Amino acid sequence: MKTLLVELEKFLRWLSETTPEERRAQDSKIQEMAQILVAQIEPINDRLELEEDDETD
């Protein structure tokens, strides 16, 4: 999970430092990276939600 957070931070820092023109030029790269990050985060989020549900039952 630590690696995922590091990668997410690096991506968000890079994204925040790009200009609108650079973002348009890198649109496919941004979209691909976002999809990869979502695919990695989604199962973690699902597991955490299940743990929360178990705690409230």
Backbone hydrogen bonds, N-H to C=O, Kabsch-Sander energy under -0.5 kcal/mol:
donor,donor_aa,acceptor,acceptor_aa,energy
5,L,1,M,-2.4
6,V,2,K,-2.2
7,E,3,T,-2.6
8,L,4,L,-2.6
9,E,5,L,-2.5
10,K,6,V,-2.6
11,F,7,E,-2.5
12,L,8,L,-2.6
13,R,9,E,-2.6
14,W,10,K,-2.7
15,L,11,F,-2.8
16,S,12,L,-2.4
17,E,13,R,-1.4
18,T,14,W,-0.6
18,T,15,L,-0.9
23,R,19,T,-2.7
24,R,20,P,-2.2
25,A,21,E,-2.2
26,Q,22,E,-2.0
27,D,24,R,-1.1
30,I,26,Q,-2.7
31,Q,27,D,-2.6
32,E,28,S,-2.3
33,M,29,K,-2.5
34,A,30,I,-2.5
35,Q,31,Q,-2.2
36,I,32,E,-2.2
37,L,33,M,-2.6
38,V,34,A,-2.5
39,A,35,Q,-2.3
40,Q,36,I,-1.5
41,I,37,L,-2.5
42,E,38,V,-2.8
44,I,40,Q,-0.6
45,N,41,I,-2.7
46,D,42,E,-2.6
47,R,43,P,-2.2
48,L,44,I,-2.3
49,E,45,N,-2.4
50,L,46,D,-2.1
51,E,47,R,-2.3
52,E,48,L,-2.2
53,D,49,E,-2.3
54,D,50,L,-2.3
55,E,51,E,-1.7
56,T,52,E,-1.7
57,D,53,D,-0.9
